[in-house]
Amino acid sequence: MNVKDKVVIVTGASSGIGLATAKLLAKHGAKVALVARSKEKLEKLSKELLHSLAVPTDMTDEKQVRKMVKDVLNNYGRIDILINNAGVGYDERLKHHAKMTTCLRPTRPDMLPRKFLRG
């Protein structure tokens, strides 16, 4: 898949698989929206990756998730790809995990205004 100039949201972008994915996408010319709770880590990473945007977001908070989607749309004008990689550590409670799953709904394509969907 050619990702050059595609707008990609990567959740969990501050470490691990999300960080590696964001770097790889940027290397191949994608415009990457970096999403995680760690504002400082995202801002540092955003300075390293051309055409990236740091969007600190707690994926367990539906209002923050909706704002993140709006911020990405306002910055890039569209969203082409979602890498929904945000996760919780082993020490997190199951209740917290269920809440995060519920709050991911606003990042689904059916939650976006039709004018932003491509294809």
C-alpha positions in Angstrom: 0.0 0.0 0.0 1.3 3.4 -0.9 0.9 5.8 2.1 2.6 8.9 0.6 0.5 11.9 1.4 -2.2 9.8 3.2 -3.4 11.2 6.5 -3.0 8.5 9.2 -4.2 8.6 12.9 -1.9 6.4 15.0 -3.2 5.9 18.6 -0.7 4.7 21.1 1.9 6.6 19.2 4.1 7.5 22.2 5.8 4.0 22.6 6.1 0.5 21.4 4.2 -0.7 18.2 2.5 2.7 17.8 5.8 4.6 17.9 7.4 2.2 15.4 4.3 2.4 13.2 4.2 6.2 13.2 7.9 6.4 12.3 7.6 4.0 9.5 4.5 5.7 8.1 6.3 9.1 8.2 9.4 7.6 6.6 7.1 6.6 3.6 5.6 10.0 3.3 2.4 9.8 5.3 1.0 12.7 7.3 0.8 11.2 10.8 -1.5 12.4 13.6 0.3 11.1 16.7 -2.2 10.2 19.4 -1.5 9.2 23.0 -1.8 10.6 26.6 1.9 11.6 26.8 1.9 15.2 25.6 5.7 15.7 26.0 6.6 12.5 24.2 4.2 13.3 21.3 5.6 16.9 21.0 9.2 15.6 20.9 8.2 12.9 18.3 6.3 15.4 16.2 9.5 17.5 15.9 11.3 14.5 14.5 8.6 13.4 12.0 7.9 15.6 8.9 4.2 16.6 8.5 3.1 15.1 11.8 0.7 16.4 14.4 0.8 15.8 18.1 -2.7 15.3 19.5 -2.6 14.4 23.2 -5.7 12.4 23.9 -6.9 10.1 26.6 -8.7 7.4 24.6 -10.9 6.5 27.6 -12.5 9.9 27.4 -15.1 10.1 24.6 -15.0 14.0 24.6 -11.2 13.9 24.1 -11.5 11.4 21.3 -14.1 13.4 19.5 -12.0 16.5 19.9 -8.9 14.6 18.6 -10.9 13.6 15.4 -12.0 17.2 14.9 -8.4 18.5 15.4 -7.0 16.1 12.9 -9.8 17.0 10.4 -9.2 20.7 11.0 -5.4 20.3 10.5 -5.3 17.9 7.5 -8.9 18.2 6.0 -9.4 14.4 5.9 -8.5 11.1 7.5 -7.5 8.3 5.2 -6.2 5.6 7.6 -6.7 4.8 11.3 -4.2 2.6 13.2 -6.2 2.0 16.4 -3.2 0.8 18.6 -4.0 2.4 21.9 -3.9 -0.1 24.8 -3.8 -0.5 28.5 -1.1 -2.1 30.6 -1.5 -5.2 32.6 -2.0 -3.2 35.8 -5.1 -1.5 34.4 -8.5 -2.7 35.6 -10.9 -4.5 33.2 -13.5 -1.7 33.8 -11.0 0.8 32.4 -10.4 -1.3 29.4 -14.1 -1.6 28.7 -14.4 2.2 29.0 -11.6 2.7 26.4 -13.3 0.3 24.0 -16.5 2.3 24.3 -14.7 5.6 23.7 -13.0 4.4 20.5 -16.3 4.5 18.7 -15.9 8.2 17.6 -12.8 7.2 15.6 -14.8 4.8 13.4 -15.5 6.0 9.9 -19.3 5.9 10.5 -18.8 8.7 13.1 -17.1 11.0 10.6 -19.1 13.5 8.5 -19.7 12.0 5.1 -17.8 14.8 3.3 -14.5 13.6 4.9 -14.9 10.0 3.8 -13.0 9.1 0.6 -13.8 6.4 -1.9 
